[in-house]
Amino acid sequence: MAQNAFSAHLSHFGFNIFCALVVDLLHELEINVWKMLFMHLLRIVEAKTRDSLTNWTGATIQKFLANSSEMKQMAARNFKDLLRCSIPVFDCLLPEPYNTAVLKLLFIMTHWHILAKLRMHSDLTLNIMDFVTSTVGQQFREFKAKVCSVYDTHELRQEVEACAQCHAKLAVTQKGKQKQGAVVEAENPARNTQQTKVFNFQTYKFHALGDYVSTIHQYDGTFQGELEHCLPKARYRHTDRKSFVRQLTRIKCCQACIRRIGDDIVHRPHIELAEIATSPNIHHHIGLMQKYPIHIGSYLRSHEGDPAIKNFVLKLKEHLVC
């Protein structure tokens, strides 16, 4: 049985590596699970009509200027918009009872996506999301068993074209390295036929949807993992695009050093009298400026055992929610 290297070396310190792997709504749902479902719905519609979907353009949905079925140069926000507008688009494209099954799946996917995007949760919303997560799995299994099994789906035209372009680029690359273009083309023939494609949701990113409720319980939201990819992209702009790995590491270390220096400066400032709470009978005290922030977790750990901070985090959350 394989053992995780991080768990083997860090478990005796009480550190669980799997708790550090937060969920990523953008890459797990919007451009993976939903994109996979969207592509297979297009295959089903094409298998039913045996016609291209080139008429599905901005003339149908004014928000989208490009041909949505081609899925060219689309970012995650475009797939998010497609999910929100998918129900009226796919309505009545398939006969009953398949149409109802597709609409139910699209509705439950949209409902789950909205719950996962919430920046503030309560026990009620988390209970609802937990129930909806189970319903998502049931609807996907019903979709595969009752809808996908009926239609003989094949690759879309753009999938075949993308595969042909990939083979062409590979042939050119190997030709430049080996100087044997004819042999390489024979070994990597570009196919022009549409192969059969079946719907497969037995992937890690689909099963990761079940971890969202527990992650929200632990980290109070999903935006940490969703926005984490913005940091390396912002740092990448400060590199020369060549030896960027080493440069990204140096930038990250410099930023961490600057943060530590800033923390040291903040924790020993000349605090003005207006920033000090003068009476313990006052319910709360709000400073006049934001120059001297205090990290709640560090403050509570440094005052552990003080009865004044007993259940402070719980009371703070209740105050903010209510």
C-alpha positions, 0 to 999 in steps of 0.5 A, spaced: 500 500 500 502 506 497 504 511 503 504 519 502 510 522 503 508 528 506 504 524 511 510 520 513 514 525 515 509 530 518 504 526 521 508 526 527 508 533 528 500 533 528 500 536 521 495 533 516 497 534 509 490 533 506 487 539 510 492 544 506 489 541 499 483 546 499 478 546 494 478 550 487 471 552 485 474 555 478 478 549 476 474 543 479 467 545 477 467 551 472 472 549 467 472 541 469 466 538 471 461 543 468 465 544 461 465 536 461 458 536 462 457 542 457 461 538 451 457 532 452 450 535 452 453 538 445 455 531 443 448 528 445 444 534 441 448 533 435 447 525 435 440 527 435 440 532 430 446 530 426 447 537 425 452 542 426 451 547 432 454 553 429 447 557 429 448 557 437 451 564 437 450 571 440 443 572 436 440 567 441 443 569 447 445 577 447 450 576 452 455 571 448 458 574 442 462 568 440 459 561 438 459 558 445 458 551 442 465 552 439 468 553 446 474 557 443 478 562 447 473 562 453 475 563 460 472 560 466 467 566 467 465 564 460 463 557 462 460 560 469 455 564 465 454 559 460 452 554 466 447 560 469 444 561 462 444 553 460 437 551 462 433 555 457 438 554 452 437 546 452 430 546 454 426 542 449 432 540 445 431 533 447 424 529 447 421 527 454 423 524 458 430 526 457 429 533 456 426 533 464 432 529 466 437 534 463 433 540 466 434 537 473 441 536 472 442 543 470 438 546 475 441 542 481 448 544 478 446 551 478 444 551 485 450 547 487 454 552 484 451 558 487 451 555 494 459 554 493 460 561 491 457 564 497 462 568 501 458 567 508 455 561 510 451 559 516 449 552 519 442 552 514 446 554 508 451 548 509 446 543 511 442 545 504 449 545 500 450 538 503 443 535 501 444 539 494 451 535 494 448 528 494 443 530 489 448 532 484 451 525 485 444 522 484 442 526 478 449 525 474 448 518 475 441 518 473 443 522 467 448 517 465 444 511 466 437 514 462 440 519 457 447 518 455 445 510 454 440 512 449 444 516 444 451 514 440 455 520 441 461 522 438 467 527 438 465 534 436 468 537 430 472 542 434 475 536 438 477 532 431 480 539 429 484 540 435 486 533 435 489 534 428 492 540 430 496 537 435 498 531 431 501 536 426 505 540 431 508 534 434 510 531 427 513 538 426 517 538 432 519 531 431 521 532 424 526 538 427 529 534 432 530 527 428 530 530 421 525 524 419 519 527 417 516 522 413 517 517 418 514 521 424 508 522 420 507 515 419 508 513 426 503 519 428 497 519 423 492 525 424 485 522 424 479 525 421 474 521 423 469 522 429 471 517 435 465 514 440 465 518 446 462 516 452 460 520 458 465 519 464 464 522 471 469 518 475 474 523 476 478 526 482 475 533 480 468 530 480 469 527 487 472 533 490 465 536 490 464 532 496 469 536 500 466 543 499 462 542 505 467 540 510 472 545 507 467 551 508 466 548 515 474 549 516 476 555 512 469 559 512 469 559 505 471 557 498 474 563 495 481 561 498 483 556 493 479 559 488 483 566 488 490 562 490 492 562 482 492 569 482 498 570 486 503 566 481 500 569 475 501 576 478 508 574 480 509 572 473 509 579 470 515 581 474 519 575 471 523 575 464 518 569 462 525 565 461 528 562 468 521 564 471 521 558 476 527 561 480 525 568 479 518 566 482 521 563 488 525 569 489 519 574 489 515 569 494 521 569 499 522 577 498 514 578 499 514 574 505 520 577 508 517 584 507 510 581 510 515 579 516 518 586 517 511 589 516 509 585 522 514 587 526 513 594 525 506 594 526 507 590 533 511 595 536 508 602 534 507 608 537 499 607 538 495 614 539 491 614 545 485 614 540 486 607 538 486 604 546 480 602 549 479 606 555 473 602 559 472 595 559 464 596 560 464 599 553 461 593 548 466 594 543 471 599 541 473 601 534 479 605 532 479 611 528 484 608 523 486 602 520 494 602 521 495 597 527 491 591 525 491 585 530 491 578 527 485 575 531 488 568 531 495 570 534 491 575 539 487 569 542 493 564 542 497 570 546 492 571 551 490 563 552 486 562 559 484 569 559 476 569 561 475 575 557 476 572 551 472 565 552 468 563 546 470 570 543 470 567 535 463 564 536 461 570 539 464 574 534 461 570 528 454 570 531 454 578 532 456 578 525 451 574 522 445 576 526 
